[in-house]
């Protein structure tokens, strides 16, 4: 049989079958009833047409294949154009309806006698999947299969009308769907499909495409039960196929998920999200370079913002969106070849979606949006590498800005606590730098916003204690100090913008200042000891000191601005020093730090003096004993205080030898301040107590007793302009300190004397004890203060108590009354010279001076003397007039006149210096009291040229 004859036969059979089909359709439209003969003839023609057409063309194509390999039957059946498209049944007419229209008791008959099925050509056999026994199954089964194909509008060709001739993978896929969708997936048939997919992985793409096609058809017909079955089948295939060919499934799977997520049904969104999460948990062996998740990032982020009317459904949609984002992160974050999820365009969608749910919901249960959000957010940040931290933190800052969440502070602190605890510890400083930069960017924002950012910084610094602060340590403190300075300027001006339109209040700015001071202390506590010393030196260098350091405030702030900044920076120093622990005071208090710090004890501002005393106490108190030592009570027993004492180290002894006299001097001068209050005297007692506990040795104990006796004399002196309260306060400090010192290993007679004096004061003068003077309402005597000898600590009795003990080696030193050392006048003070506060003459006992000689009054050479000799300044108007003359002279006068004028000024300066030197250089007195003839001053001597170098 040639090809033309076969074609003619096939055409004839097709025309005949078509005619029968048309007649059948007309009968359906008329509502007629099929006879058994009509049904059989229709089925027979369809079967004949399929057999003749398929097997002839399949044989021809297989024999003429150039590759030499026969075609697969399933592959051939899927080839486009092999069969014509079979027309669908009319609306309302189905093959099942045709079968159901048969009268009761009438069944489709079998083949009539004498009529046989058409045979195949000689040498040709049917494939196993379409063997004759399967084809010759009962007519009812065949008609039901044809009806099912027609109902589903199959577009695969004419073989779709014959179930047995369809590709095997399609038959396996169709078998997993039950007649009733409520029955669920047919598990036995699903196992067959899974086995087939694992046996023939090259068919996975076709299986997935057909499943996707079947799901799309059911979705369009709103058969959501079959949609769920199709998704379940896809999930099981994904979980079963752990091979490289899983990529054949993924594209169809993702396109199906897109289709479900684009639907308007919430339960389909949840179904697609759950499937995506299962897919995200699969570890693929080979990456896919062309796969994109941009749609899923956008859609899941949109689900996180759901505003559904039903609160329960809204929570379910939001939770699904969060879980979807978590799946995207898991799928992409560890694979550098996929889309970079850390790009700003993705982070700007993911992070705000998470923060919205973290803000508006509470942790009611494990399925709440807030709980799921925190888990997802922590996982996202935990996977962030060094270069991704900034992209992850920046959207958080933008979200807090746009929703004004800095002012509430609690949510902002919660967000950054999650961030700091989730990221790797070595990356913590990147978050700190982001916050500092954001603080600078908001320098013109309201004080509540800046205070919120600073508070977040403080909390972040506490968490960062286990990590590092980063390479720019001083830059962190410089930024915070700059914010402190700006806050002081805003408080003085009342506006936080240059235009003077945005007002601020002193309360808001002080809240910000307290937050900045606390944050500086928090950051300092994360540093090692040596870096804390550098930070303290850095802060000390920022304190404005008239004549030493430039003012830190703005030019318009004036003296009040400088004073406020001094107070703020000293509070910062106190925050740093409170937890500063150093074994070596030489490194903790170097001269470059101690000298300017002590100079503040002479300032008139009582708040500054109190801060300095507190800083000194906290730096020296390395064993935290100060909290156990209080000056309010004198009945304590030192043995019960459990003080931590240790022998002074060599470095401590060197420190005291170098700086002890300076410390004593400033304690003495601080007691002379009229503006001192109860807190000042408590701080002075704490400083003396810490010195005696931390650094005490025999020599130092003797010096401290001398200092206390000098303070007692100071309180009794009538030359000092001290109030009654100040005098009583000094007496109270002396009593409290001697009571403590007498219990720290000194001889018992000293303790007996101190106790005796205290008991006398309790009876006759309770206002000289700290219990009555350091209370809220101190009881002061009326009129001038009068103190009897019995109420004083006697120098001779204390000397006797120390004699015969280990302190006797220093008894000669004790016999000399304490007098502050002569030092350079502190320029912080308002006093003109040191001679105004400390006498330059040492008062000697009259019995040791047989003759009282009247010493000539000598002029004291101070810094002011030299300054006035160099600068001859008049009033402000005179100085301004001279400046204008100098400017005019240098602009108009000839060079010779300018040179002559400069020479005259040099001569005038030399003459003034000669006057100063003449007042300094005097002839030493002779034993007879007469002065020797004046010798040539050293600076006027003429030396040979060979002696001058």
BAVOVEX-379275 format. One record per residue (C-alpha): residue in one letter; x, y, z. Coordinates in steps of 0.1 Angstrom, whole numbers, padded with zeros to 4 digits, always signed. Example, Ala and Ser with C-alpha at 12.3 -4.5 7.8 and 13.67 -1.06 7.14 Angstrom:
2
a+0123-0045+0078s+0137-0011+0071
//
This chain:
949
x+0000+0000+0000x+0015+0033-0011x+0012+0066+0007x-0015+0080-0016x-0038+0051-0010x-0033+0054+0027x-0040+0091+0026x-0072+0085+0007x-0083+0058+0031x-0076+0080+0061x-0094+0109+0045x-0124+0088+0038x-0125+0074+0074x-0121+0110+0088x-0150+0123+0066x-0172+0094+0077x-0163+0099+0113x-0170+0136+0111x-0204+0130+0095x-0213+0107+0123x-0201+0132+0149x-0222+0160+0133x-0253+0138+0133x-0247+0129+0169x-0243+0166+0178x-0277+0173+0161x-0293+0146+0181x-0280+0161+0213x-0293+0195+0203x-0327+0181+0196x-0327+0163+0229x-0330+0129+0213x-0319+0096+0228x-0289+0077+0214x-0294+0041+0204x-0267+0015+0213x-0259+0010+0176x-0252+0048+0171x-0229+0049+0201x-0210+0019+0190x-0206+0031+0154x-0194+0065+0166x-0168+0049+0188x-0157+0024+0162x-0151+0051+0136x-0130+0071+0160x-0109+0041+0170x-0103+0031+0133x-0093+0066+0124x-0067+0068+0152x-0052+0034+0145x-0048+0039+0108x-0035+0074+0110x-0011+0071+0139x+0006+0039+0132x+0012+0045+0096x+0028+0079+0101x+0048+0066+0131x+0062+0037+0111x+0071+0060+0083x+0088+0086+0105x+0107+0059+0125x+0120+0041+0093x+0131+0074+0077x+0148+0089+0107x+0183+0102+0097x+0197+0096+0131x+0191+0059+0130x+0172+0059+0163x+0135+0052+0162x+0112+0079+0176x+0097+0074+0211x+0059+0070+0208x+0052+0096+0235x+0074+0120+0217x+0057+0114+0185x+0022+0118+0200x+0033+0153+0213x+0046+0165+0179x+0025+0194+0167x+0004+0190+0136x+0003+0152+0138x-0035+0151+0143x-0062+0176+0135x-0079+0193+0164x-0111+0176+0174x-0141+0198+0178x-0155+0202+0213x-0189+0190+0223x-0217+0217+0222x-0225+0235+0254x-0246+0214+0276x-0239+0182+0257x-0212+0158+0271x-0204+0123+0265x-0214+0114+0300x-0248+0130+0293x-0250+0108+0262x-0243+0077+0283x-0267+0087+0310x-0295+0093+0284x-0297+0056+0276x-0329+0040+0288x-0328+0019+0319x-0317-0016+0312x-0300-0007+0279x-0262-0010+0279x-0238-0003+0251x-0235-0036+0232x-0204-0054+0223x-0192-0058+0187x-0217-0075+0164x-0210-0110+0152x-0188-0109+0122x-0175-0074+0128x-0138-0074+0139x-0114-0047+0148x-0091-0036+0120x-0058-0054+0120x-0024-0038+0118x-0001-0043+0088x+0021-0073+0088x+0052-0069+0109x+0038-0041+0130x+0028-0044+0166x+0012-0020+0191x+0034-0004+0218x+0030-0018+0252x+0012+0013+0265x-0016+0009+0239x-0018-0029+0236x-0050-0044+0221x-0064-0058+0254x-0064-0022+0268x-0081-0009+0237x-0107-0036+0236x-0119-0029+0271x-0156-0024+0273x-0173+0003+0253x-0185+0020+0284x-0149+0026+0296x-0139+0039+0262x-0168+0063+0260x-0162+0077+0295x-0125+0084+0285x-0136+0101+0254x-0161+0122+0273x-0136+0132+0299x-0112+0144+0272x-0139+0163+0254x-0150+0179+0287x-0115+0192+0294x-0111+0208+0260x-0079+0189+0253x-0059+0206+0226x-0033+0180+0221x-0047+0164+0190x-0072+0138+0180x-0056+0112+0202x-0068+0131+0232x-0102+0117+0226x-0088+0082+0232x-0074+0078+0267x-0053+0048+0259x-0034+0065+0231x-0024+0096+0251x+0013+0099+0263x+0020+0080+0295x+0030+0110+0316x-0003+0127+0308x-0022+0095+0318x-0002+0093+0350x-0009+0130+0357x-0046+0126+0350x-0048+0096+0373x-0038+0115+0404x-0070+0136+0402x-0100+0120+0419x-0135+0123+0406x-0144+0142+0438x-0118+0169+0447x-0127+0165+0484x-0112+0130+0483x-0078+0146+0478x-0048+0134+0459x-0048+0098+0448x-0017+0086+0467x-0013+0053+0448x-0013+0070+0414x+0009+0098+0428x+0035+0072+0437x+0034+0058+0402x+0039+0093+0388x+0068+0099+0411x+0084+0066+0402x+0080+0075+0365x+0095+0109+0370x+0125+0094+0388x+0129+0067+0362x+0127+0092+0333x+0140+0126+0346x+0140+0139+0310x+0102+0140+0312x+0101+0163+0342x+0097+0194+0322x+0067+0179+0303x+0052+0166+0335x+0056+0200+0351x+0042+0218+0321x+0012+0196+0319x+0005+0199+0356x+0008+0237+0352x-0016+0236+0323x-0040+0214+0342x-0039+0238+0372x-0044+0268+0350x-0075+0252+0335x-0089+0243+0369x-0082+0278+0382x-0100+0294+0353x-0130+0272+0360x-0128+0281+0397x-0123+0244+0407x-0100+0253+0436x-0101+0218+0450x-0082+0205+0419x-0059+0235+0421x-0048+0224+0456x-0043+0188+0443x-0021+0200+0415x+0000+0221+0438x+0004+0192+0462x+0015+0170+0433x+0041+0196+0422x+0054+0199+0458x+0059+0161+0461x+0077+0160+0427x+0100+0188+0439x+0108+0171+0471x+0114+0137+0454x+0136+0150+0426x+0169+0157+0443x+0190+0157+0411x+0203+0182+0386x+0171+0179+0366x+0151+0197+0393x+0156+0229+0372x+0133+0213+0347x+0105+0215+0372x+0113+0248+0388x+0103+0271+0359x+0068+0257+0356x+0065+0256+0393x+0074+0293+0397x+0052+0303+0369x+0023+0285+0386x+0030+0303+0418x+0030+0336+0400x-0004+0327+0386x-0018+0319+0421x-0003+0351+0437x-0018+0372+0410x-0053+0358+0418x-0076+0377+0440x-0083+0349+0465x-0065+0351+0498x-0065+0313+0503x-0046+0310+0470x-0020+0335+0481x-0015+0314+0513x-0014+0282+0492x+0013+0296+0469x+0033+0310+0498x+0034+0276+0516x+0045+0259+0484x+0072+0285+0479x+0085+0281+0514x+0088+0243+0509x+0106+0250+0477x+0130+0274+0494x+0140+0248+0519x+0152+0225+0492x+0190+0226+0488x+0198+0225+0451x+0231+0209+0439x+0235+0232+0409x+0225+0269+0407x+0202+0284+0380x+0217+0315+0365x+0185+0328+0348x+0161+0324+0376x+0146+0357+0390x+0128+0363+0423x+0119+0400+0418x+0082+0393+0414x+0081+0373+0446x+0100+0400+0466x+0075+0426+0454x+0044+0404+0459x+0054+0391+0493x+0062+0426+0505x+0028+0437+0493x+0012+0409+0513x+0029+0422+0544x+0010+0454+0540x-0023+0437+0536x-0053+0457+0548x-0080+0431+0545x-0113+0438+0562x-0113+0406+0582x-0086+0408+0609x-0080+0371+0610x-0075+0369+0572x-0054+0400+0573x-0030+0384+0599x-0029+0352+0578x-0020+0371+0547x+0007+0391+0565x+0022+0360+0581x+0023+0344+0547x+0040+0374+0532x+0066+0374+0560x+0072+0336+0555x+0075+0342+0518x+0102+0369+0523x+0120+0345+0546x+0119+0319+0519x+0133+0343+0493x+0161+0352+0517x+0170+0316+0523x+0169+0308+0486x+0191+0336+0474x+0213+0349+0502x+0239+0321+0501x+0241+0319+0463x+0262+0346+0448x+0252+0335+0413x+0215+0343+0418x+0199+0377+0421x+0216+0399+0448x+0189+0402+0475x+0211+0428+0493x+0207+0454+0466x+0190+0486+0478x+0160+0481+0456x+0152+0448+0473x+0161+0459+0508x+0139+0490+0505x+0109+0466+0499x+0118+0439+0524x+0129+0459+0555x+0099+0483+0556x+0075+0454+0551x+0090+0437+0581x+0091+0468+0603x+0054+0476+0597x+0044+0443+0611x+0069+0445+0639x+0055+0479+0650x+0018+0474+0648x+0014+0440+0663x+0022+0424+0696x+0037+0390+0705x+0004+0372+0712x+0014+0338+0699x+0039+0321+0677x+0018+0327+0646x+0014+0364+0651x+0029+0388+0625x+0053+0403+0650x+0067+0370+0661x+0072+0359+0625x+0087+0393+0616x+0113+0391+0643x+0124+0356+0633x+0126+0367+0596x+0144+0399+0605x+0170+0381+0627x+0176+0356+0600x+0181+0382+0573x+0206+0402+0594x+0224+0371+0606x+0232+0362+0570x+0245+0397+0562x+0282+0400+0553x+0304+0430+0559x+0295+0447+0527x+0257+0442+0532x+0253+0458+0566x+0248+0494+0553x+0222+0483+0528x+0203+0465+0555x+0204+0493+0581x+0197+0523+0558x+0160+0513+0552x+0155+0510+0589x+0167+0546+0594x+0145+0558+0565x+0115+0540+0580x+0120+0555+0614x+0124+0589+0599x+0093+0588+0576x+0070+0575+0604x+0084+0597+0632x+0093+0567+0653x+0125+0583+0669x+0104+0602+0694x+0088+0572+0709x+0122+0556+0713x+0110+0522+0725x+0103+0509+0690x+0136+0523+0676x+0155+0508+0705x+0138+0474+0699x+0147+0475+0662x+0184+0482+0669x+0185+0457+0697x+0174+0430+0671x+0200+0443+0647x+0229+0444+0671x+0221+0409+0685x+0216+0394+0651x+0246+0406+0631x+0281+0393+0636x+0299+0410+0664x+0328+0422+0643x+0304+0442+0622x+0288+0461+0651x+0309+0492+0645x+0293+0496+0610x+0259+0500+0626x+0274+0526+0650x+0288+0545+0622x+0255+0545+0604x+0238+0559+0635x+0264+0586+0640x+0261+0597+0604x+0224+0598+0607x+0227+0618+0639x+0248+0644+0620x+0223+0644+0592x+0195+0653+0617x+0215+0680+0635x+0187+0705+0625x+0159+0682+0637x+0139+0686+0668x+0155+0677+0701x+0132+0647+0706x+0144+0632+0674x+0181+0637+0682x+0176+0624+0717x+0159+0593+0703x+0189+0586+0680x+0213+0592+0708x+0194+0568+0731x+0195+0541+0704x+0233+0547+0701x+0236+0542+0739x+0217+0509+0738x+0237+0498+0708x+0270+0506+0726x+0259+0484+0756x+0253+0455+0732x+0285+0462+0713x+0306+0456+0745x+0315+0422+0733x+0326+0435+0699x+0346+0464+0688x+0339+0500+0684x+0357+0502+0652x+0389+0519+0639x+0377+0555+0644x+0374+0556+0682x+0379+0593+0687x+0356+0601+0658x+0327+0586+0677x+0334+0608+0707x+0341+0638+0685x+0306+0634+0669x+0289+0632+0702x+0308+0661+0717x+0298+0682+0686x+0262+0673+0692x+0266+0684+0728x+0280+0717+0717x+0252+0723+0692x+0226+0715+0719x+0241+0741+0742x+0239+0767+0714x+0203+0758+0707x+0194+0760+0743x+0209+0795+0746x+0193+0808+0714x+0160+0790+0718x+0160+0779+0681x+0174+0748+0664x+0177+0763+0630x+0198+0791+0615x+0167+0810+0604x+0153+0813+0639x+0119+0798+0630x+0120+0765+0647x+0118+0769+0685x+0131+0745+0711x+0129+0744+0749x+0155+0741+0776x+0139+0710+0789x+0141+0692+0755x+0177+0702+0750x+0187+0691+0786x+0171+0657+0779x+0192+0654+0748x+0224+0665+0767x+0218+0639+0794x+0213+0613+0767x+0246+0623+0750x+0265+0621+0783x+0251+0587+0790x+0260+0575+0755x+0296+0587+0759x+0299+0567+0791x+0284+0536+0774x+0308+0538+0745x+0338+0544+0768x+0329+0513+0788x+0334+0491+0757x+0370+0503+0753x+0401+0488+0768x+0419+0507+0796x+0445+0524+0774x+0419+0537+0750x+0398+0551+0779x+0428+0572+0790x+0430+0586+0754x+0393+0594+0755x+0397+0612+0788x+0426+0632+0774x+0405+0639+0743x+0376+0652+0763x+0398+0673+0785x+0413+0689+0755x+0378+0700+0744x+0369+0718+0776x+0370+0756+0770x+0394+0773+0794x+0399+0811+0791x+0434+0818+0780x+0444+0781+0776x+0420+0763+0752x+0398+0780+0726x+0361+0782+0734x+0341+0752+0722x+0308+0771+0719x+0297+0794+0692x+0310+0830+0692x+0275+0842+0703x+0274+0819+0733x+0297+0840+0755x+0308+0831+0790x+0275+0813+0799x+0279+0790+0769x+0315+0782+0778x+0304+0775+0814x+0277+0752+0802x+0300+0733+0779x+0325+0730+0807x+0299+0714+0829x+0287+0690+0802x+0322+0678+0793x+0331+0673+0830x+0300+0652+0833x+0312+0632+0803x+0346+0627+0821x+0327+0616+0852x+0308+0590+0831x+0340+0577+0817x+0359+0576+0850x+0331+0559+0870x+0340+0525+0855x+0376+0532+0848x+0398+0505+0865x+0435+0509+0863x+0462+0493+0884x+0486+0521+0878x+0476+0556+0887x+0506+0570+0869x+0489+0561+0836x+0454+0568+0848x+0463+0603+0860x+0493+0616+0841x+0504+0651+0847x+0490+0663+0814x+0456+0653+0826x+0458+0659+0863x+0471+0695+0863x+0443+0710+0842x+0417+0689+0861x+0429+0701+0894x+0429+0737+0882x+0391+0735+0880x+0389+0732+0918x+0397+0769+0920x+0369+0780+0898x+0340+0800+0913x+0313+0778+0898x+0304+0753+0926x+0290+0727+0901x+0323+0725+0883x+0342+0721+0916x+0319+0693+0926x+0323+0675+0893x+0361+0677+0896x+0361+0662+0931x+0338+0634+0919x+0361+0626+0890x+0392+0625+0912x+0375+0602+0936x+0362+0578+0910x+0397+0575+0893x+0415+0569+0926x+0388+0545+0940x+0399+0514+0921x+0383+0489+0945x+0349+0506+0947x+0351+0514+0984x+0336+0549+0982x+0300+0537+0984x+0307+0521+1018x+0322+0553+1032x+0298+0580+1042x+0304+0611+1063x+0269+0613+1077x+0275+0588+1105x+0304+0585+1129x+0293+0554+1147x+0304+0529+1120x+0330+0503+1126x+0355+0500+1098x+0360+0463+1104x+0324+0457+1095x+0326+0477+1063x+0346+0450+1045x+0368+0475+1028x+0391+0462+1001x+0426+0472+1011x+0459+0463+0996x+0495+0474+1000x+0504+0503+0979x+0524+0494+0948x+0556+0510+0937x+0538+0529+0910x+0513+0542+0936x+0541+0554+0958x+0557+0572+0929x+0524+0588+0920x+0519+0601+0956x+0555+0614+0958x+0549+0633+0926x+0514+0646+0930x+0505+0643+0967x+0513+0679+0976x+0493+0692+0947x+0463+0671+0957x+0466+0684+0993x+0469+0720+0982x+0437+0718+0961x+0418+0701+0989x+0429+0729+1012x+0419+0756+0987x+0385+0739+0980x+0376+0742+1017x+0381+0779+1015x+0354+0784+0989x+0324+0803+1003x+0300+0788+0977x+0306+0752+0989x+0276+0732+1001x+0268+0699+1017x+0276+0680+0985x+0311+0696+0983x+0320+0686+1018x+0308+0651+1013x+0329+0649+0981x+0359+0662+1000x+0355+0636+1027x+0351+0609+1000x+0383+0620+0983x+0403+0620+1016x+0388+0586+1026x+0397+0570+0992x+0432+0584+0994x+0437+0569+1029x+0422+0535+1019x+0438+0531+0984x+0472+0547+0988x+0479+0550+1025x+0514+0545+1038x+0530+0558+1070x+0544+0589+1054x+0511+0597+1037x+0491+0592+1069x+0512+0617+1086x+0507+0642+1058x+0470+0637+1058x+0468+0644+1096x+0488+0675+1090x+0464+0686+1063x+0434+0679+1086x+0449+0700+1114x+0455+0728+1089x+0419+0727+1078x+0409+0729+1114x+0430+0760+1118x+0414+0774+1086x+0380+0770+1101x+0391+0788+1132x+0408+0817+1114x+0391+0850+1115x+0409+0863+1084x+0390+0841+1061x+0356+0853+1049x+0338+0820+1056x+0302+0817+1067x+0292+0798+1098x+0280+0769+1077x+0313+0767+1059x+0333+0766+1091x+0310+0740+1106x+0313+0720+1074x+0351+0720+1076x+0350+0709+1112x+0326+0681+1103x+0349+0669+1075x+0379+0668+1099x+0360+0649+1125x+0347+0623+1100x+0380+0618+1083x+0400+0614+1115x+0374+0590+1128x+0380+0568+1097x+0418+0572+1097x+0421+0563+1134x+0406+0529+1126x+0429+0520+1096x+0459+0506+1115x+0470+0537+1134x+0480+0535+1171x+0451+0531+1196x+0459+0563+1215x+0450+0582+1183x+0416+0566+1181x+0410+0573+1218x+0417+0610+1214x+0395+0612+1183x+0367+0594+1201x+0370+0617+1231x+0367+0648+1210x+0337+0635+1191x+0319+0626+1223x+0325+0661+1236x+0311+0676+1204x+0280+0654+1206x+0273+0669+1241x+0283+0705+1236x+0286+0713+1199x+0266+0689+1177x+0268+0714+1149x+0305+0705+1145x+0296+0669+1135x+0285+0657+1100x+0253+0641+1113x+0238+0675+1122x+0255+0696+1095x+0250+0674+1064x+0212+0670+1069x+0184+0687+1051x+0179+0713+1079x+0213+0718+1096x+0213+0732+1131x+0237+0762+1131x+0246+0784+1161x+0235+0819+1162x+0261+0846+1158x+0297+0839+1153x+0311+0804+1157x+0330+0798+1189x+0348+0765+1195x+0364+0756+1229x+0397+0738+1231x+0381+0706+1243x+0362+0704+1210x+0393+0705+1189x+0418+0679+1178x+0451+0688+1196x+0483+0687+1176x+0505+0677+1207x+0482+0649+1217x+0482+0634+1182x+0520+0637+1182x+0522+0618+1214x+0499+0591+1201x+0521+0586+1171x+0553+0585+1191x+0566+0550+1198x+0549+0535+1168x+0560+0529+1132x+0550+0565+1125x+0577+0579+1148x+0602+0580+1120x+0581+0607+1104x+0574+0625+1137x+0598+0654+1127x+0577+0659+1096x+0546+0660+1117x+0559+0687+1140x+0560+0711+1110x+0525+0725+1104x+0511+0720+1069x+0513+0750+1045x+0503+0747+1009x+0532+0748+0985x+0539+0779+0964x+0528+0771+0929x+0521+0791+0897x+0488+0810+0899x+0461+0790+0883x+0447+0811+0854x+0412+0796+0858x+0408+0814+0890x+0395+0850+0893x+0422+0858+0918x+0451+0879+0906x+0479+0858+0922x+0485+0829+0944x+0495+0853+0972x+0458+0862+0975x+0449+0828+0987x+0480+0813+1003x+0504+0832+1025x+0540+0831+1013x+0554+0832+1048x+0555+0802+1071x+0543+0809+1105x+0569+0799+1130x+0564+0792+1167x+0575+0823+1187x+0596+0802+1211x+0618+0792+1182x+0624+0828+1171x+0642+0848+1198x+0641+0880+1178x+0612+0892+1157x+0627+0910+1128x+0606+0932+1105x+0614+0919+1071x+0613+0943+1042x+0583+0941+1020x+0594+0926+0987x+0574+0929+0956x+0561+0896+0944x+0568+0888+0907x+0538+0870+0893x+0525+0862+0858x+0504+0893+0858x+0536+0914+0864x+0554+0899+0834x+0523+0902+0813x+0518+0939+0821x+0555+0945+0814x+0551+0931+0779x+0517+0944+0771x+0509+0980+0780x+0471+0980+0774x+0446+1007+0782x+0409+1008+0778x+0391+0992+0749x+0387+1024+0731x+0424+1032+0734x+0433+0997+0722x+0411+1001+0692x+0425+1035+0684x+0461+1021+0685x+0452+0992+0663x+0438+1016+0637x+0469+1037+0639x+0491+1007+0633x+0470+0996+0603x+0471+1031+0588x+0509+1034+0594x+0517+1001+0577x+0495+1011+0548x+0508+1046+0542x+0541+1053+0560x+0575+1047+0544x+0596+1017+0553x+0622+1038+0573x+0595+1052+0596x+0581+1018+0603x+0615+1004+0611x+0622+1033+0635x+0589+1027+0653x+0596+0990+0658x+0631+0998+0672x+0615+1022+0697x+0591+0996+0708x+0619+0971+0713x+0638+0996+0734x+0607+1003+0756x+0603+0965+0761x+0639+0961+0771x+0636+0989+0797x+0605+0973+0813x+0623+0940+0815x+0653+0956+0832x+0629+0970+0858x+0615+0935+0864x+0650+0919+0867x+0662+0947+0891x+0633+0939+0914x+0641+0902+0914x+0679+0904+0918x+0688+0916+0953x+0719+0912+0974x+0717+0885+1001x+0716+0899+1037x+0746+0897+1060x+0745+0883+1095x+0745+0918+1108x+0715+0927+1088x+0732+0950+1063x+0731+0943+1026x+0763+0939+1007x+0771+0962+0978x+0751+0954+0948x+0769+0932+0923x+0766+0932+0886x+0735+0913+0874x+0742+0881+0856x+0724+0892+0825x+0746+0923+0823x+0780+0905+0827x+0803+0905+0797x+0817+0871+0789x+0846+0863+0764x+0835+0852+0731x+0851+0817+0737x+0827+0812+0766x+0795+0820+0747x+0779+0791+0730
//
